[in-house]
Amino acid sequence: MFHPLSDNPSDLTITQVEDKIAELSRKYFMTQNPQAQDQIATFIEIYKQELHMKMAQERLRQQENDDNDLDNLINVS
């Protein structure tokens, strides 16, 4: 999901996405305006989805590296 008024979250690192979620969460609880809270909640959801996707990609990448490391340990001659 991508919102036309937000930056492209796929360009951010996992840490940057987590920081953005924390920042938006603070702003969500600071405001008393329900319309603003709805908009902020939309952005929080966008960044949470991006975070889940990036973490899944990272786990997959680590799993592939672990599989390759085990292949290098087994020497069949």
C-alpha positions in Angstrom: 0.0 0.0 0.0 1.3 3.4 -0.9 -0.1 6.8 0.0 0.5 9.6 -2.6 1.5 12.1 0.1 4.1 9.9 1.8 7.7 9.2 0.9 8.3 5.8 -0.7 8.9 3.5 2.4 10.7 0.9 0.3 13.7 3.3 0.2 14.1 3.2 3.9 16.1 0.7 6.1 14.4 -1.4 8.8 15.7 0.9 11.5 14.4 4.0 9.6 11.0 2.4 9.2 10.9 1.5 13.0 11.9 5.1 13.8 9.1 6.5 11.5 6.5 4.2 13.2 7.6 5.4 16.7 7.5 9.1 15.6 4.1 8.7 14.0 2.8 6.8 17.1 3.9 9.7 19.3 2.2 12.2 17.1 -1.0 10.1 17.0 -1.3 10.2 20.8 -0.3 13.9 21.0 -3.2 15.1 18.8 -6.8 15.1 19.9 -8.2 15.7 16.4 -9.9 12.4 15.2 -9.4 13.2 11.5 -5.7 13.8 12.1 -5.5 10.5 14.1 -7.1 8.7 11.2 -4.6 10.0 8.7 -1.7 9.2 11.0 -3.1 5.7 11.6 -3.1 5.2 7.8 0.6 6.1 7.6 1.4 3.9 10.6 -0.2 1.0 8.8 1.7 1.7 5.6 5.0 1.7 7.5 4.1 -1.4 9.5 3.3 -3.3 6.3 6.6 -2.2 4.9 8.4 -3.3 8.1 6.9 -6.7 8.0 7.9 -7.1 4.3 11.5 -6.0 4.9 11.8 -8.3 7.9 10.5 -11.2 5.9 13.0 -10.5 3.2 15.8 -10.2 5.7 14.8 -13.6 7.3 14.7 -15.2 3.8 18.1 -13.7 3.0 19.6 -15.0 6.2 18.1 -18.4 5.7 19.6 -18.7 2.2 23.0 -17.7 3.7 22.7 -20.3 6.4 21.8 -22.9 3.8 24.8 -22.0 1.8 27.1 -22.1 4.8 26.0 -25.6 5.6 26.6 -26.7 2.0 30.2 -25.5 2.3 30.7 -27.5 5.5 29.7 -30.8 3.8 32.6 -32.1 1.7 31.6 -35.2 -0.3 34.6 -36.7 -2.1 
